[in-house]
């Protein structure tokens, strides 16, 4: 059996050990320290925001963003449906009610049409949402101009979940910088990693100070341990921040490599009738975190799960597209607004989509192996 080809394995730059060694040599082992401060400054500089807060995960960043926006029990929050559950779980942590918004075909992200419909419904019932969580799926930015225009009109802030889109751009501006808060993830499979970690970015420095306060158990300034509000243990460690600094140095190279992986898939599979690739909206540059295809059941014999199973038998990791949150058992009965009642885009993408191996350390020979195997499996009807 050939070596396993993973979906998106960590790819070290070779410079991580330098920052880790500095942390050990100076004994900055515990949370906080020079690497944390520098990582925040360097990431904010890269993104083009006024500041950033280094945290234990992207989920923690979403949780803090919603907490800072005073999302509380009984409130509602609109959220993209086609995403990982971490985008919505923090809504529930705070006792609020998620309302799910469908995707649209050009980006696979939140539909402005469905969002407008959701706002009209909320206005009619007398309860506007406290926030809107917009997700940038698989590296592709959502239609931020249209979505922001709607949210601004109703006076509702946006949290941009850019966990998968660090390094992407929308009309020349970095992904993650279009909302009141932006969120990045450095999980092990992301385009850069700190093994686990995340970042909250914003142009509101005071709110970021508040985020850091809440993320360190909300300890008041006193010689003794005093707490006036409930906080969290959400700060990133100085060692992991060192890994992040080295990873950030090669982020643009990783984006180039991810896009090259995608282009090789297009070259190798693009002639197959009924096989389509995730689109890239004009005016945007996706980091192509994962290369994703859809299989038209009217033109292709093999079903997505059958292809995934066949790849797995060949020691090649592939995955379905995210199962939409509005059809997840845990969110049964929650409100959902479709892009088009005759074509629920998120459900169609879930039913037809396959995420292909997209690691930047994947060799040309390994990708050739994936492409050749897929060509053997896909047969026209």
VENLIN-V313077 format. One line per field, one symbol per residue. ss: DSSP state (~ for helix, > for strand, _ for the rest). psi: psi as a letter, one per 40 degrees, with the letter a starting at -180 (. if undefined). burial: 1 if it has 24 or more other C-alpha atoms within 12 Angstrom, else 0. A space follows every 10 residues. Layout:
# VENLIN-V313077
ss = ???
psi = ???
burial = ???
This chain:
# VENLIN-V313077
ss = ____>_____ _____~~~~~ ~~~~~_____ >__~~~~~~~ ~~~~~~~___ >>>>>__~~~ ~~~~~~~~__ _____>>>>> _____~~~~~ ~~~___>>>> >_>______> _~~~~~~~~~ ~~~~~_____ >>>>>_~~~_ ___~~~~~~~ ~~~~__>>>> >_______>> __>>______ >>>>>_____ _______>>> >>__~~~~~~ ~~~~~>__>_ ______>___ __>_>_>~~~ ~~~~~~~~~_ ~~~~~~~~~~ ~~~~~~~~~_ ____>>>___ ___>>_____ >>>>>____> ___~~~~~~~ ~~~__>__>> ____~~~_~~ ~____>>___ ____~~~~~~ ~~>>>>____ ___~~~~~~~ ~~~~~~~__> _
psi = hiihhidgii hideeddddd dddddefgdi iiaddddddd dddddddfid iihhieiddd ddddddddef hiheiihiii dgiidddddd dddeeihihh hiiiddeeah hddddddddd ddddeegiid ihhhhhhfeh iigddddddd dddefhihhh gfdefheiih feihieeead iihiifidei diifdhiihh iiegdddddd ddddefefhi gidihhheih aigeiiiddd ddddddddde dddddddddd ddddddddee ehhehiihih hheihiefdi hhiihheeeh dhiddddddd dddefhhiii ihhideehdd fheiihhidh deghdddddd deihhiheie ehiddddddd dddddddhhi .
burial = 0000111111 1110010011 0010000010 1111111111 1111011111 1111111111 1111111110 1100111111 1111111111 1111011111 1111111111 1111111110 0100000111 1111111111 1111001101 1001011111 1111111111 0001111111 1111111111 1111111111 1110001111 1111110100 0000000000 1111111111 1111111111 1101101111 1111110010 0101111111 1001111111 1111110001 0111001101 1101011111 1111111000 0001111110 0001111111 1111111111 1100011011 1011101100 0
